[in-house]
């Protein structure tokens, strides 16, 4: 039976990471301060400091967390075009897609975060190999661009139109 304090601590950490992603999605990386995250999560500012001593620690944790979720989603996705289109189109839901790309760019600028980009690209490449083995590199690059485009409002039919020629 898990210690109640550990469960509560993990729940609070999750609240802080989710609040960070919402702030990044709405206002970019500069919107993230310890005070803003605390207010967004509905906790005392000291709670942010307890779990994440610096804003940078918080952003890195948010990047790893959001990447974990997307990598898992790509791995679990069946080799079904409808499911893929729904996943890409759904990536723009709320502020999550924008936050993902803000954090993606943060990783591009910081060499110590490069493994997170590599993990994302490896997951995309593996998915592309399942959908279009002969055109996996092109499929992966198009898919990466479509995730970004979905953040700015690409509709599912345009996503499908971009992917179909690579799968036939």
N, C-alpha and C positions, 0 to 999 in steps of 0.2 A: 504494500500500500504506500503510495507516494506521500512524502511529507507535505502537509498543507502549505507550508511556507514556500516550498519549491514550486508548487502549482501556482500559487498566487504570484510569485516572482516571475514565472514564465508568462503568465497572463498579462502582467504589467509590462514586461518587455515587449510582448506582442502589440499591446496598445500603443506603445511608443514608436515601434517600427511602422505600424499602420498609419499613425498620425504623421510621421515623417514623410511617408509616401504621398499622403494627401496634400501636404504642404508643398512638396516638390512638384507634384502634378499641377497644382494651382498657381504656384508662383516661382517655380524654379529653385535651384539650389540655394540662392540667396535668401529665400523665404524661411530657410531652416535655421532657427536659433533654439537654444535650449528652452528659453521662455515660451517661444511660439509652439514648440512641440508639446510642452507641458500643458499649455492652454488647449491645444487641439485634442490632446488625449484626456483632458479633464483630471490631471494629476498635479501634485505640487512640483515646482521646478526642481526641487532637491531630488525627486525620483529620477529625473533625466540624468542628473549628475551621478547618481548612484550606479545606474546601468551603463551609461556612456559618458565617460569623463570629458570628452571633447565632442564638438559638433562633427569633426572629421570621423571620430569613432562611430558616431551615429550614422553618418552617411555611408561609411564602409559596411556597417552591419545591414543597413537597408539595401544596399546593392547586392550583397551576398544573399539576403533573404529573397528579394524579388527574383534574382537569377535562379535560386533554388526552385522557386515555384514554376518559372517558365521552362527551365530544363526538364523538370518532372512532367510538365504538360506535354512537351514535345516528345518525350520518351514514351508516354502512355497513349499518345494519339494513334488511333488505328490508321492504316494506310488507306484512308477513305477521303476523297477530295472534298466531299461535303463537310466532313468533320474538320478538315484543315481550313477551309474557307471560314467556317464558323469560329474557329479559334483565332484566326488572324483578324477577322472583322470584330470579334469580341474584345480584342486587345485594346481597343480604343475606349472601352467602357469606363466611365468615370475619369479619374485622373491617373489611373494605373499605367496606361500606355505612355503617357507623357513623362511620368516619373521614371519609368523604365529607361527611356531614351536619354533623359537628363543624366541618370546614373551611368548609363552606357558611355556617354561622352566624358563623364568624370573618370571612368576607368581608362578611357583612351588617353587621357592626359597624365595619368599617374602610373608609372611603370609597375609599382607594387600591386596594382589592381589588375594588371594584364591577365593573370590567370582566370579572372571572371569573364573577360571577353573571350578568351580561348575556350572556356567551358561552354559559353553560349554558342560560339561558332561550331564547336564539335557536335553539339546537340542538333543544330540546324543541318550540318553536313550529314549526320546519321539519318535524320528524317528525310532529307533530300535523296539519299541513297535508296531509301525504301520506296519513294514515289517515282523517281526517275533515275535509275542506276546509270544509264548512259549519259545523262545530262545533269548529274548531281551537282557539279560546281555551279552551273548556271541557275539551276533550280534553287540552290541555297542562297545565292546572291539576290535573286529576284524575291525570294521569300523574306530575306532580311529587309529589303527595301519596302516590301508590302506591309510588314509590321509597322515600319515608320510611317508609311502613307496612311495606314489605318488610323494612326493617332490624329491625323488631320482631316479625317472624314471620308476616306475611300469607302464606297459601298461594296457589299459582298459580290455583286455581279462583276464589278471591275476587277476585284481580286481574282475571281474565278477566270475571267478572260485572260488574265496575265499568266495563270498557272496551267490552264488546259493545254496550250501548245507544247509545253515542256513535258507533259505526261503522256503524250500520244506517240 
